[in-house]
Amino acid sequence: MDNITINVEGESIEIPLRPLPESFIHWQCSARIKSLERMLEGVGPGGFGPHLPVMTTRGSYHPFPVSSAAKGVGLLPREDLLEERTSAFEKMIEEGMAGDWEATLPERLKALMEFYSSEDELDLYKLGSLEIYGKRTYENIQQDPRASLLYVDLESGVLSYMVNCVTEIVKPKSPYYRFEMAAHDMFHKPSDRKVPAAYVFYVSEVYDKSPGKRAGERVV
């Protein structure tokens, strides 16, 4: 897929799609593995910069149409590996629910470490997230699917990226929704809480927002 066409307020807009830069993928994977290692050692995961970007969207609210919210956003497996990864995670969650949930946490953490250690198996064109609340961000995306994800990681020497993307809303039973729920439940014991939707972010632009000479420079 080279581009995607969206319609906003009656205007057709064609947006080019591009892969995430190697530097971004490597940072995401290495930072997440470090957090998982800390959890295996019984220490807290540390900073959440790689996982909790601020998602900015635009809606029809006046006089301030822009909304920002911290969202848990993660990497996705390549499309040809999506079902395999999802099924593996779901099986581990089922086994944990059937046995001792806390005792099986290390096994799940190691599986996630293996996932982030296989950078060549990741989808470079997409990111994913759950829409847990279904409020203003969700309403905005239905009007205008464009979104900016601003990452700030203070544990990596004030590293920051902004990813501009087109957002697709995916509903329960869709492959990406299933993966996002499974990735979430690898950490959090499943409950009866209903999650209305998930997001797939199709990457278009990436900017370096880290302090320094390259601040604001577009890298993709």
Number of C-alpha atoms within 10 A of each C-alpha: 8 8 13 13 11 15 12 13 7 7 8 10 11 11 18 16 20 19 16 21 14 11 9 17 19 14 15 18 19 15 22 24 21 14 21 22 18 14 16 16 11 10 11 12 16 14 16 17 22 27 20 19 25 20 21 20 23 22 19 12 11 7 6 9 11 15 15 17 14 14 18 19 22 20 22 25 24 16 14 10 13 18 16 12 18 20 14 12 23 18 12 19 24 12 13 19 14 9 11 10 15 11 9 15 20 17 14 19 19 15 17 18 19 12 18 23 16 11 17 11 16 20 19 21 20 25 21 21 26 25 21 15 12 13 9 17 21 20 15 21 20 16 15 18 21 22 22 22 23 23 25 23 20 13 13 13 10 13 17 22 23 21 24 21 25 23 22 16 19 19 16 14 9 11 14 25 25 21 26 23 21 22 23 17 17 20 14 13 13 14 7 5 7 9 15 16 20 26 23 23 24 28 25 22 20 24 18 21 19 19 12 8 7 12 13 16 13 14 14 15
